[in-house]
Amino acid sequence: MVEQRGIIAPEIAARYERALTTVTGTWRKHPAWPTPIGRRGRWAEYDAKQVDAVVRAHFLREQPAPAADPDELLTIAQLVDATGLKRGTLDADISRGRWPAPDDEEHGVKRWRRSTADEVMRGRRGYHRRAQPGDAG
């Protein structure tokens, strides 16, 4: 199979299992988004390798490093770094009961074990686009 050099928004959405509106309305507006290399039909075409680099750097969540100590206690700020979640998302999940109670609380500082965070992230549903009528599959 020949590697595709150019990629358009519907193909980007399909590749990363996101809604087309996420690509055209959010990702494309990011300052690191690559400059189009041309057009294909009505769509701007982008270098596939550049798009992949931006998506991986700015839009995909990375899981915590596996070599980390599972018993290490993490504050909310450290959970943000360890999980890749935004602070507001984490605060909302905690307030709505979608995140477990702290494993430790001392002097008003709530802390969770890294193993607790890893377990939550493994069970966390991804935000992927829903199948649209006419999608192959």
C-alpha positions in Angstrom: 0.0 0.0 0.0 1.3 3.5 -0.9 1.6 5.8 2.1 -0.7 8.8 1.8 1.1 12.1 1.9 -1.9 14.4 2.0 -4.9 14.1 4.3 -8.1 16.1 4.5 -10.4 16.8 7.4 -12.8 13.9 7.0 -9.9 11.5 6.8 -8.3 13.0 9.9 -11.6 12.6 11.8 -11.8 9.0 10.8 -8.1 8.3 11.5 -8.4 9.6 15.1 -12.0 8.5 15.7 -13.2 12.1 16.3 -16.1 14.1 14.9 -15.5 16.1 11.8 -16.5 19.2 13.7 -13.7 18.5 16.2 -11.1 18.6 13.4 -12.6 21.6 11.5 -13.8 23.6 14.5 -11.2 23.0 17.2 -8.0 21.2 16.1 -7.6 23.3 12.9 -7.6 26.5 15.0 -4.7 25.4 17.2 -1.6 27.6 16.5 0.5 24.5 15.9 -1.8 23.2 13.2 0.1 22.7 9.9 -0.3 24.9 6.9 -2.3 23.3 4.0 -0.2 21.8 1.2 -3.0 22.0 -1.3 -6.7 21.3 -1.9 -8.6 18.1 -2.6 -12.1 19.0 -3.7 -13.5 21.5 -1.2 -11.1 20.4 1.5 -7.7 21.8 2.5 -5.1 19.1 2.3 -2.4 18.7 5.0 0.8 16.8 5.2 -0.2 13.6 7.1 3.0 13.4 9.1 2.7 17.0 10.3 -1.0 16.4 11.3 0.0 13.3 13.2 2.7 15.1 15.1 0.4 17.9 16.1 -2.4 15.6 17.1 -0.1 13.4 19.2 1.5 16.4 20.8 -1.6 18.4 21.6 -4.8 16.4 21.4 -4.3 12.7 22.4 -4.0 11.8 26.1 -1.0 9.9 27.1 -1.2 7.3 29.9 1.0 7.7 33.0 4.4 6.1 32.7 4.3 2.4 33.6 7.5 2.5 35.5 6.1 5.0 38.1 5.5 3.9 41.7 1.9 2.8 42.0 1.8 3.8 45.7 3.0 7.3 45.0 0.5 9.9 46.3 -0.5 12.6 43.8 -2.1 16.0 44.4 -4.7 17.3 42.0 -2.1 19.3 40.2 0.1 16.2 39.9 -2.9 14.2 38.6 -3.3 16.7 35.8 0.3 16.0 34.7 0.0 12.3 35.2 -3.3 11.8 33.4 -3.3 14.5 30.7 -6.7 15.7 31.8 -7.4 19.4 32.1 -7.7 20.8 35.7 -11.4 21.8 35.0 -12.2 18.3 33.8 -10.6 16.7 36.8 -12.4 19.1 39.2 -15.7 18.4 37.5 -15.2 14.6 37.7 -14.4 14.8 41.4 -17.4 17.0 42.2 -19.7 14.7 40.2 -18.5 11.6 41.8 -16.8 10.2 38.7 -13.5 10.1 40.5 -12.9 8.1 43.7 -12.4 9.7 47.1 -8.8 10.6 48.0 -6.6 7.8 49.2 -5.1 10.3 51.6 -5.9 13.7 53.0 -3.6 15.5 55.3 -3.7 19.2 56.2 -6.5 19.7 53.7 -4.5 18.4 50.8 -6.2 15.6 49.0 -4.0 13.0 47.4 -4.6 9.8 45.3 -2.4 6.9 44.7 -1.0 6.6 41.2 -2.6 3.2 41.0 -6.0 4.7 41.7 -5.4 7.2 38.9 -4.3 4.5 36.5 -7.4 2.4 37.3 -9.7 5.4 36.7 -8.0 6.2 33.4 -8.2 2.6 32.2 -12.0 2.7 32.8 -12.6 6.2 31.5 -14.6 6.3 28.3 -13.1 8.0 25.3 -14.8 10.8 23.6 -15.0 9.5 20.1 -17.3 10.4 17.3 -20.6 8.5 16.9 -21.1 6.5 13.8 -22.9 8.5 11.2 -25.5 7.2 8.7 -23.6 5.8 5.7 -20.3 5.1 7.6 -18.7 1.9 6.6 -18.3 -0.7 9.2 
